[in-house]
């Protein structure tokens, strides 16, 4: 009997799929006539489901097939198989399909919707998976439609439901909706649940309501690592960098060991503050541990050292890495270019290309063009700019055009820079025009500077630095009447002259080193 069943199944699977589903074809979410087989389908011909086995055993057999799915094409064939074998209403089996579609990076939320709508009685797990899946799409608000339907069906929301919904509220930036969901968590008694509480902290951080986020954090009797990471990240997101470093110090003092996520966000706070001593202290805490070998942590260390001006320390960290990715190379190239080490930046870029270690992306060329600008390497800059689209099929963005305008403007090719802006396929912004205005002021091209100023007035008419650049350009040309006219225009428009730049020197480290932590 088993042999006959296996032979019958194999012969059935050998036929075109349109013959397999005469009675169940309406359940398939795609036209069978356009269905194509993939190598995975051969697996189905070698796995027979014993009709006398228990339901659990059959589901486990199907699960072994599901684990072989790597793409949506594989998954669709798996779905065809479970429809044929009558498991299309098994919540365990169909749940695997929906999770793959909604959560996996290779998934398809539209397909998840189609499969979900064909389920007679979905459980809470499937509702939660759909809500979670929409949070990763370009239409996260759809999650609330499924939440409403879930309630109408009488399915009770749990801590996972609220965690996913609160995350969507943070993504949407909807304060009112977020507070409504927060009220629902209070009514259902889920506010103190660890997942919900951490998501609440994250949501209020996204709203930049750091006071509420901090209050929710301080109410936790015993904060875990996720809670500490969340509140530190909230402070960094809100620009409270010093407070973020203080929280990191408190975390270590409470006996919580940091992970890679903690270090990445803490080092970003050090970078933003230019707090080199604090950054070095963080590095010393993990030096010699396995955390230093994590690429994201090493990349953050390079970024921190570069932004704090310690280029040699950044290079040392870069050279000690056993494994690098494109972010590593980009960070080091940008760090070198930022501090005028143009030759070293371009040499590093050449090494990356020669060794074929990584393929450059748009960020890589920002660093390369920036290096050319600092060294006045006009011909090289033109060549790299053309190479972007010709050799690597990277379409230049407004930032790349801004780098080229800066490069040409610094070198005195202000006319060419102006024509480049006029021929850009993207709309120029005030920053790029302002870059050209600064070049006109530097090289005393008053006529072109006046044209550029007209374009800036259409975009940002009351930006104080434009008036200062224009007045200085007239002053350099000895046109004092026009200088007076610009200053009167500033007064009439009540445009305040920008405050002069200032520097600070850190006398005491921001992070207080506690006993037992070194």
RODO-2510 file (C-alpha; in nm, 4 decimals, decimal comma):
residues 518
     n   res          X          Y          Z
     1     x     0,0000     0,0000     0,0000
     2     x     0,2816     0,2406     0,0868
     3     x     0,4596     0,1588    -0,2400
     4     x     0,1450     0,2211    -0,4424
     5     x     0,0903     0,5502    -0,2631
     6     x     0,4482     0,6617    -0,3313
     7     x     0,4293     0,5638    -0,6975
     8     x     0,0971     0,7399    -0,7336
     9     x     0,2399     1,0579    -0,5725
    10     x     0,5509     1,0509    -0,7935
    11     x     0,3500     1,0059    -1,1100
    12     x     0,1185     1,2858    -1,0043
    13     x     0,4044     1,5217    -0,9355
    14     x     0,5573     1,4410    -1,2737
    15     x     0,2530     1,5896    -1,4501
    16     x     0,2040     1,9619    -1,5172
    17     x     0,0785     2,1356    -1,2058
    18     x    -0,2473     2,2400    -1,3683
    19     x    -0,3618     1,8740    -1,3440
    20     x    -0,2847     1,8473    -0,9741
    21     x    -0,5357     2,0896    -0,8344
    22     x    -0,8639     2,0305    -1,0121
    23     x    -1,0553     2,0535    -0,6858
    24     x    -0,8346     2,3007    -0,4968
    25     x    -0,7009     2,5333    -0,7657
    26     x    -0,9099     2,8225    -0,6357
    27     x    -0,6909     2,8282    -0,3253
    28     x    -0,3730     2,8950    -0,5212
    29     x    -0,2702     3,2629    -0,5188
    30     x    -0,1052     3,2518    -0,8631
    31     x    -0,2021     3,1353    -1,2169
    32     x    -0,0963     2,7731    -1,2626
    33     x    -0,0366     2,8158    -1,6341
    34     x     0,2544     3,0489    -1,5561
    35     x     0,4089     2,8314    -1,2862
    36     x     0,7684     2,7146    -1,3410
    37     x     0,9531     2,4446    -1,1505
    38     x     1,2777     2,5033    -0,9604
    39     x     1,5381     2,2483    -0,8439
    40     x     1,3704     2,2402    -0,5009
    41     x     1,0665     2,0706    -0,6529
    42     x     1,2632     1,7494    -0,6958
    43     x     1,2676     1,7257    -0,3149
    44     x     0,8924     1,6774    -0,3155
    45     x     0,9206     1,3684    -0,5337
    46     x     1,1501     1,1985    -0,2825
    47     x     0,9486     1,2737     0,0316
    48     x     0,6270     1,0756     0,0723
    49     x     0,3748     1,1591     0,3399
    50     x     0,2420     0,8430     0,5043
    51     x    -0,1389     0,8697     0,4985
    52     x    -0,1581     0,6572     0,8150
    53     x     0,0861     0,8690     1,0138
    54     x    -0,0287     1,1144     1,2811
    55     x    -0,0993     1,4757     1,1911
    56     x     0,2038     1,5816     1,3958
    57     x     0,4282     1,3422     1,2012
    58     x     0,2954     1,4696     0,8687
    59     x     0,3525     1,8307     0,9727
    60     x     0,7098     1,7514     1,0739
    61     x     0,7714     1,5939     0,7318
    62     x     0,6442     1,9093     0,5646
    63     x     0,8547     2,1206     0,7993
    64     x     1,1683     1,9374     0,6806
    65     x     1,0765     2,0455     0,3264
    66     x     1,0076     2,4024     0,4346
    67     x     1,3578     2,4395     0,5778
    68     x     1,4946     2,3970     0,2243
    69     x     1,3111     2,7067     0,0992
    70     x     1,5486     2,9957     0,0329
    71     x     1,3533     3,2078    -0,2151
    72     x     0,9934     3,2998    -0,2864
    73     x     1,0002     3,0672    -0,5863
    74     x     1,0892     2,7779    -0,3554
    75     x     0,8210     2,8823    -0,1094
    76     x     0,5490     2,8948    -0,3743
    77     x     0,6284     2,5391    -0,4757
    78     x     0,6188     2,4322    -0,1124
    79     x     0,2811     2,6030    -0,0837
    80     x     0,1578     2,4120    -0,3900
    81     x     0,2674     2,0900    -0,2234
    82     x     0,0804     2,1537     0,1019
    83     x    -0,2351     2,2432    -0,0902
    84     x    -0,2078     1,9144    -0,2780
    85     x    -0,1589     1,7184     0,0430
    86     x    -0,4483     1,8930     0,2191
    87     x    -0,2520     2,0924     0,4772
    88     x    -0,3507     2,4385     0,3525
    89     x    -0,5606     2,4948     0,6673
    90     x    -0,2983     2,3656     0,9111
    91     x    -0,2034     2,6704     1,1180
    92     x     0,1370     2,5189     1,1966
    93     x     0,2281     2,4611     0,8314
    94     x     0,0702     2,7748     0,6833
    95     x     0,2220     2,9746     0,9672
    96     x     0,5674     2,8839     0,8383
    97     x     0,4771     3,0267     0,4975
    98     x     0,3446     3,3517     0,6423
    99     x     0,6466     3,3957     0,8692
   100     x     0,8794     3,3500     0,5703
   101     x     0,6847     3,6037     0,3625
   102     x     0,6374     3,8608     0,6396
   103     x     0,9654     3,8421     0,8299
   104     x     1,2342     3,7048     0,5968
   105     x     1,4419     3,9484     0,3922
   106     x     1,3537     3,7367     0,0856
   107     x     0,9814     3,7463     0,1647
   108     x     0,6842     3,9060    -0,0055
   109     x     0,4215     4,0726     0,2128
   110     x     0,1682     4,0746    -0,0692
   111     x     0,1913     3,6963    -0,0915
   112     x     0,1572     3,6722     0,2877
   113     x    -0,1708     3,8649     0,2649
   114     x    -0,3036     3,6293    -0,0033
   115     x    -0,2162     3,3197     0,2000
   116     x    -0,3533     3,4706     0,5215
   117     x    -0,6882     3,5623     0,3660
   118     x    -0,7422     3,1983     0,2628
   119     x    -0,7125     3,0738     0,6219
   120     x    -1,0487     2,9989     0,7777
   121     x    -0,9636     3,0705     1,1405
   122     x    -0,6188     3,2294     1,1974
   123     x    -0,4834     3,2257     1,5509
   124     x    -0,3161     3,5041     1,7477
   125     x     0,0312     3,4084     1,6266
   126     x    -0,0688     3,4583     1,2618
   127     x    -0,2372     3,7921     1,3363
   128     x     0,0771     3,9065     1,5169
   129     x     0,2969     3,7925     1,2281
   130     x     0,0912     3,9967     0,9811
   131     x     0,1092     4,3044     1,2062
   132     x     0,4831     4,2576     1,2439
   133     x     0,5280     4,2091     0,8694
   134     x     0,3537     4,5341     0,7770
   135     x     0,5896     4,7162     1,0109
   136     x     0,8730     4,6269     0,7703
   137     x     0,6955     4,7514     0,4559
   138     x     0,6443     5,0945     0,3024
   139     x     0,2872     5,0890     0,4362
   140     x     0,3283     5,0240     0,8105
   141     x    -0,0101     5,1830     0,8837
   142     x    -0,1725     4,8676     0,7399
   143     x    -0,0747     4,6956     1,0669
   144     x    -0,3511     4,8826     1,2477
   145     x    -0,6111     4,7608     1,0002
   146     x    -0,5194     4,4043     1,0896
   147     x    -0,5191     4,4910     1,4587
   148     x    -0,8756     4,6213     1,4245
   149     x    -0,9847     4,3086     1,2369
   150     x    -0,8119     4,0954     1,4987
   151     x    -1,0235     4,2565     1,7703
   152     x    -1,3421     4,2195     1,5653
   153     x    -1,2699     3,8468     1,5290
   154     x    -1,2503     3,8183     1,9062
   155     x    -0,8784     3,7377     1,9119
   156     x    -0,7123     3,8772     2,2245
   157     x    -0,4042     4,0940     2,1726
   158     x    -0,0971     3,9927     2,3710
   159     x     0,2403     4,1429     2,4581
   160     x     0,3784     4,0682     2,1102
   161     x     0,0846     4,2438     1,9445
   162     x     0,1450     4,5622     2,1409
   163     x     0,5221     4,5471     2,0922
   164     x     0,4814     4,5339     1,7127
   165     x     0,2173     4,8095     1,7120
   166     x     0,4238     5,0423     1,9308
   167     x     0,7205     4,9938     1,7010
   168     x     0,5039     5,0953     1,4038
   169     x     0,3867     5,4051     1,5939
   170     x     0,7495     5,5068     1,6395
   171     x     0,8187     5,4541     1,2688
   172     x     0,5179     5,6654     1,1702
   173     x     0,6025     5,9360     1,4243
   174     x     0,2372     5,9353     1,5310
   175     x     0,2383     6,0569     1,8913
   176     x    -0,1414     6,0421     1,9310
   177     x    -0,1653     5,6881     1,7969
   178     x     0,1303     5,5816     2,0102
   179     x    -0,0360     5,7143     2,3257
   180     x    -0,3585     5,5354     2,2367
   181     x    -0,1780     5,2041     2,2042
   182     x     0,0059     5,2832     2,5280
   183     x    -0,3351     5,3235     2,6976
   184     x    -0,4431     4,9873     2,5596
   185     x    -0,1360     4,8229     2,7091
   186     x    -0,2271     4,9731     3,0467
   187     x    -0,5843     4,8466     3,0208
   188     x    -0,4672     4,4954     2,9381
   189     x    -0,1940     4,5005     3,2022
   190     x     0,0968     4,4637     2,9602
   191     x     0,2857     4,7873     3,0279
   192     x     0,5221     4,6192     3,2724
   193     x     0,5992     4,3310     3,0366
   194     x     0,9640     4,3434     2,9344
   195     x     0,9017     4,3431     2,5572
   196     x     0,6285     4,6044     2,5772
   197     x     0,8187     4,8280     2,8198
   198     x     1,1328     4,8293     2,6043
   199     x     0,9290     4,9065     2,2927
   200     x     0,7524     5,1887     2,4757
   201     x     1,0890     5,3394     2,5672
   202     x     1,2028     5,3086     2,2064
   203     x     0,8797     5,4632     2,0749
   204     x     0,8993     5,7710     2,2994
   205     x     1,2638     5,8050     2,2040
   206     x     1,1597     5,8133     1,8375
   207     x     0,9095     6,0850     1,9321
   208     x     1,2033     6,2691     2,0986
   209     x     1,0064     6,2657     2,4246
   210     x     1,3150     6,1738     2,6230
   211     x     1,1489     6,2628     2,9552
   212     x     0,8785     5,9958     2,9192
   213     x     1,1283     5,7444     2,7850
   214     x     1,3581     5,8045     3,0826
   215     x     1,0681     5,7765     3,3311
   216     x     0,9594     5,4421     3,1842
   217     x     1,3169     5,3181     3,2040
   218     x     1,3694     5,4274     3,5644
   219     x     1,0482     5,2470     3,6668
   220     x     1,1948     4,9093     3,5662
   221     x     1,2956     4,7261     3,8862
   222     x     1,5846     4,5394     3,7214
   223     x     1,6816     4,6645     3,3754
   224     x     1,8178     4,4074     3,1315
   225     x     2,0704     4,4685     2,8528
   226     x     1,7988     4,5423     2,5948
   227     x     1,6479     4,8121     2,8169
   228     x     1,9897     4,9756     2,8685
   229     x     2,0629     4,9642     2,4950
   230     x     1,7238     5,1129     2,4172
   231     x     1,7509     5,4077     2,6563
   232     x     2,1107     5,4840     2,5498
   233     x     2,0031     5,4765     2,1856
   234     x     1,7097     5,7076     2,2643
   235     x     1,9452     5,9666     2,4143
   236     x     2,1755     5,9493     2,1122
   237     x     1,8752     5,9835     1,8774
   238     x     1,7659     6,2956     2,0682
   239     x     2,1161     6,4483     2,0654
   240     x     2,1717     6,3898     2,4396
   241     x     2,5197     6,2496     2,3871
   242     x     2,6678     6,3337     2,7254
   243     x     2,3710     6,1738     2,9033
   244     x     2,4097     5,8650     2,6816
   245     x     2,7702     5,8234     2,7968
   246     x     2,6684     5,8672     3,1577
   247     x     2,4055     5,5950     3,1158
   248     x     2,6685     5,3655     2,9659
   249     x     2,8855     5,4223     3,2733
   250     x     2,5854     5,3472     3,4984
   251     x     2,5176     5,0276     3,3070
   252     x     2,8704     4,9020     3,3611
   253     x     2,8495     4,9970     3,7268
   254     x     2,5314     4,7901     3,7653
   255     x     2,7132     4,4801     3,6437
   256     x     2,5555     4,4579     3,2974
   257     x     2,8027     4,3503     3,0289
   258     x     2,7734     4,5475     2,7028
   259     x     2,7203     4,3817     2,3664
   260     x     2,7995     4,5007     2,0155
   261     x     2,4789     4,7084     1,9948
   262     x     2,5712     4,8930     2,3163
   263     x     2,9185     4,9734     2,1915
   264     x     2,8080     5,0911     1,8474
   265     x     2,5630     5,3459     1,9880
   266     x     2,7983     5,4549     2,2706
   267     x     3,0867     5,5106     2,0311
   268     x     2,8570     5,7133     1,8066
   269     x     2,7923     5,9411     2,1058
   270     x     3,1688     5,9813     2,1531
   271     x     3,2002     6,0656     1,7814
   272     x     2,9276     6,3287     1,7982
   273     x     3,0875     6,4959     2,1015
   274     x     3,4429     6,4638     1,9769
   275     x     3,5105     6,3026     2,3142
   276     x     3,8337     6,1214     2,2318
   277     x     3,9195     6,0387     2,5938
   278     x     3,5790     5,8788     2,6461
   279     x     3,6117     5,6886     2,3211
   280     x     3,9535     5,5584     2,4216
   281     x     3,8131     5,4550     2,7585
   282     x     3,5328     5,2590     2,5900
   283     x     3,7935     5,0948     2,3679
   284     x     4,0046     5,0018     2,6697
   285     x     3,7027     4,8324     2,8297
   286     x     3,6731     4,5866     2,5407
   287     x     4,0360     4,5653     2,4273
   288     x     4,1421     4,2035     2,4017
   289     x     3,7858     4,0705     2,4149
   290     x     3,5831     3,9046     2,1414
   291     x     3,3798     4,2241     2,1019
   292     x     3,6699     4,3916     1,9245
   293     x     3,6544     4,1295     1,6500
   294     x     3,2926     4,2151     1,5639
   295     x     3,2970     4,4175     1,2421
   296     x     3,0290     4,6664     1,3490
   297     x     3,2205     4,7493     1,6687
   298     x     3,5547     4,7863     1,4870
   299     x     3,3866     5,0084     1,2257
   300     x     3,2473     5,2279     1,5034
   301     x     3,5928     5,2545     1,6605
   302     x     3,7438     5,3649     1,3280
   303     x     3,4657     5,6199     1,2835
   304     x     3,5080     5,7511     1,6384
   305     x     3,8862     5,7896     1,6097
   306     x     3,8592     5,9521     1,2668
   307     x     3,5932     6,2034     1,3737
   308     x     3,7897     6,2855     1,6890
   309     x     4,1019     6,3554     1,4821
   310     x     4,3013     6,0496     1,5908
   311     x     4,3700     5,9273     1,2368
   312     x     4,6667     5,7086     1,3394
   313     x     4,4513     5,5257     1,5955
   314     x     4,1831     5,4762     1,3291
   315     x     4,4410     5,3302     1,0888
   316     x     4,5781     5,1047     1,3642
   317     x     4,2296     4,9673     1,4305
   318     x     4,1732     4,9238     1,0567
   319     x     4,5009     4,7347     1,0049
   320     x     4,4356     4,5042     1,3021
   321     x     4,1013     4,3853     1,1628
   322     x     4,0996     4,0278     1,0338
   323     x     3,7778     4,0798     0,8416
   324     x     3,6471     4,3934     0,6722
   325     x     3,3350     4,4912     0,4811
   326     x     3,2506     4,7840     0,2545
   327     x     3,1544     4,9961     0,5573
   328     x     3,5056     4,9443     0,6985
   329     x     3,6725     5,0648     0,3797
   330     x     3,4319     5,3566     0,3376
   331     x     3,4784     5,4714     0,6972
   332     x     3,8576     5,4668     0,6695
   333     x     3,8632     5,6398     0,3290
   334     x     3,6234     5,9098     0,4504
   335     x     3,8235     5,9531     0,7716
   336     x     4,1481     6,0045     0,5818
   337     x     3,9867     6,2430     0,3319
   338     x     3,8212     6,4420     0,6107
   339     x     4,1584     6,5277     0,7651
   340     x     4,3367     6,6101     0,4409
   341     x     4,5179     6,2772     0,3990
   342     x     4,4131     6,2648     0,0367
   343     x     4,7026     6,0566    -0,0929
   344     x     4,6494     5,7897     0,1725
   345     x     4,2727     5,7859     0,1054
   346     x     4,3202     5,7362    -0,2688
   347     x     4,5902     5,4762    -0,2087
   348     x     4,3513     5,2833     0,0155
   349     x     4,0824     5,3065    -0,2518
   350     x     4,3249     5,1709    -0,5122
   351     x     4,4174     4,8826    -0,2804
   352     x     4,0523     4,7949    -0,2397
   353     x     4,0084     4,7831    -0,6181
   354     x     4,3308     4,5959    -0,6903
   355     x     4,2675     4,3257    -0,4310
   356     x     3,9015     4,3028    -0,5410
   357     x     3,8083     4,2938    -0,1743
   358     x     3,4874     4,4945    -0,2055
   359     x     3,2916     4,6656    -0,4805
   360     x     3,2783     5,0436    -0,4214
   361     x     2,9397     5,2033    -0,3661
   362     x     2,8087     5,5595    -0,3614
   363     x     2,9552     5,6290    -0,0153
   364     x     3,3006     5,5151    -0,1300
   365     x     3,3011     5,7742    -0,4074
   366     x     3,1994     6,0488    -0,1647
   367     x     3,5239     5,9830     0,0210
   368     x     3,7266     5,9616    -0,3008
   369     x     3,5846     6,2848    -0,4436
   370     x     3,6332     6,4550    -0,1069
   371     x     3,9987     6,3507    -0,1091
   372     x     4,0432     6,4893    -0,4611
   373     x     3,8838     6,8161    -0,3509
   374     x     4,1222     6,8594    -0,0566
   375     x     4,4269     6,8021    -0,2791
   376     x     4,2965     7,0014    -0,5758
   377     x     4,3196     6,6951    -0,7989
   378     x     4,0760     6,8130    -1,0673
   379     x     4,1611     6,5640    -1,3428
   380     x     4,1504     6,2688    -1,1035
   381     x     3,8205     6,3925    -0,9641
   382     x     3,6689     6,4151    -1,3111
   383     x     3,7922     6,0642    -1,3899
   384     x     3,6502     5,9137    -1,0702
   385     x     3,3201     6,0978    -1,1184
   386     x     3,2821     5,9587    -1,4713
   387     x     3,3886     5,6127    -1,3531
   388     x     3,0977     5,5945    -1,1096
   389     x     2,8303     5,5504    -1,3746
   390     x     3,0494     5,4075    -1,6496
   391     x     3,2285     5,1308    -1,4585
   392     x     3,0143     5,0694    -1,1505
   393     x     2,6651     5,1748    -1,2673
   394     x     2,6253     5,4115    -0,9715
   395     x     2,4051     5,7100    -1,0442
   396     x     2,5564     6,0257    -0,8871
   397     x     2,3408     6,1845    -0,6162
   398     x     2,3190     6,5486    -0,5129
   399     x     2,6044     6,4821    -0,2667
   400     x     2,8371     6,3644    -0,5437
   401     x     2,7546     6,6681    -0,7537
   402     x     2,8201     6,8826    -0,4465
   403     x     3,1663     6,7242    -0,4128
   404     x     3,2417     6,8003    -0,7774
   405     x     3,1226     7,1606    -0,7426
   406     x     3,3457     7,1980    -0,4369
   407     x     3,6399     7,0421    -0,6234
   408     x     3,5991     7,2632    -0,9314
   409     x     3,5227     7,5723    -0,7259
   410     x     3,8280     7,5387    -0,5034
   411     x     4,0483     7,4958    -0,8113
   412     x     3,9059     7,8096    -0,9734
   413     x     3,6852     7,6411    -1,2349
   414     x     3,3772     7,8277    -1,1139
   415     x     3,2268     7,8538    -1,4620
   416     x     3,2532     7,4792    -1,5165
   417     x     3,1026     7,4213    -1,1735
   418     x     2,8089     7,6473    -1,2622
   419     x     2,7452     7,4586    -1,5878
   420     x     2,7664     7,1280    -1,4015
   421     x     2,4917     7,2435    -1,1652
   422     x     2,2747     7,3600    -1,4539
   423     x     2,3123     7,0213    -1,6276
   424     x     2,2401     6,8088    -1,3189
   425     x     1,9584     6,5538    -1,3652
   426     x     1,8512     6,6168    -1,0045
   427     x     1,7224     6,9411    -0,8580
   428     x     1,9973     7,1454    -0,6982
   429     x     1,9636     7,2429    -0,3322
   430     x     2,0789     7,5536    -0,1481
   431     x     2,3853     7,3774    -0,0026
   432     x     2,5388     7,3136    -0,3449
   433     x     2,4611     7,6684    -0,4633
   434     x     2,6146     7,8003    -0,1415
   435     x     2,9303     7,5957    -0,2094
   436     x     2,9615     7,7658    -0,5474
   437     x     2,8959     8,1080    -0,3913
   438     x     3,1847     8,0481    -0,1506
   439     x     3,4064     7,9610    -0,4498
   440     x     3,3003     8,2806    -0,6279
   441     x     3,3921     8,4783    -0,3190
   442     x     3,7285     8,2976    -0,2963
   443     x     3,8205     8,3719    -0,6590
   444     x     3,6559     8,7159    -0,6789
   445     x     3,4009     8,6279    -0,9509
   446     x     3,1407     8,8878    -0,8534
   447     x     2,9282     8,8544    -1,1676
   448     x     2,8779     8,4799    -1,1308
   449     x     2,8364     8,5177    -0,7544
   450     x     2,5392     8,7491    -0,8101
   451     x     2,3765     8,4924    -1,0405
   452     x     2,4315     8,2195    -0,7857
   453     x     2,2831     8,4368    -0,5133
   454     x     1,9593     8,4695    -0,7152
   455     x     1,9227     8,0930    -0,7201
   456     x     1,9798     8,0742    -0,3447
   457     x     1,7164     8,3419    -0,2804
   458     x     1,4576     8,1199    -0,4490
   459     x     1,5363     7,8341    -0,2111
   460     x     1,6454     7,9881     0,1210
   461     x     1,6032     8,3673     0,1147
   462     x     1,6885     8,4278     0,4813
   463     x     1,9977     8,2189     0,5418
   464     x     2,2462     8,4433     0,7210
   465     x     2,5654     8,2871     0,5821
   466     x     2,4636     8,3788     0,2245
   467     x     2,4527     8,7474     0,3145
   468     x     2,7921     8,7215     0,4821
   469     x     2,9476     8,5464     0,1798
   470     x     2,8000     8,8043    -0,0580
   471     x     2,9148     9,0982     0,1549
   472     x     3,2652     8,9552     0,1842
   473     x     3,2796     8,8984    -0,1906
   474     x     3,1875     9,2635    -0,2556
   475     x     3,4382     9,3753     0,0079
   476     x     3,7179     9,1744    -0,1573
   477     x     3,6321     9,3436    -0,4890
   478     x     3,6274     9,6877    -0,3225
   479     x     3,2560     9,7434    -0,3981
   480     x     3,1717     9,9019    -0,0639
   481     x     2,8383    10,0467    -0,1718
   482     x     2,7130     9,6956    -0,2389
   483     x     2,8481     9,5813     0,0972
   484     x     2,6355     9,8484     0,2691
   485     x     2,3345     9,7445     0,0591
   486     x     2,3703     9,3797     0,1660
   487     x     2,3971     9,4756     0,5330
   488     x     2,0871     9,6967     0,5098
   489     x     1,9008     9,4090     0,3452
   490     x     1,9951     9,1896     0,6394
   491     x     1,8596     9,4492     0,8820
   492     x     1,5348     9,4909     0,6905
   493     x     1,4781     9,1157     0,6829
   494     x     1,5897     9,0885     1,0480
   495     x     1,8492     8,8303     0,9545
   496     x     2,0932     8,7799     1,2394
   497     x     2,4632     8,7392     1,1666
   498     x     2,5722     8,3872     1,2668
   499     x     2,7568     8,3485     1,5934
   500     x     3,1305     8,2918     1,5524
   501     x     3,2537     7,9362     1,5888
   502     x     3,3961     7,8269     1,9199
   503     x     3,5907     7,5376     2,0597
   504     x     3,6003     7,3615     2,3934
   505     x     3,8631     7,1677     2,5806
   506     x     3,7586     6,8710     2,7933
   507     x     3,9307     6,8992     3,1309
   508     x     3,7505     6,6045     3,2937
   509     x     3,6446     6,2917     3,1040
   510     x     3,2717     6,2738     3,0435
   511     x     3,2574     5,9135     3,1619
   512     x     3,3293     5,8602     3,5281
   513     x     3,5386     5,5471     3,5668
   514     x     3,3934     5,3469     3,8509
   515     x     3,5749     5,1144     4,0861
   516     x     3,6357     4,7775     3,9312
   517     x     3,5883     4,9019     3,5758
   518     x     3,8969     4,9802     3,3733
***
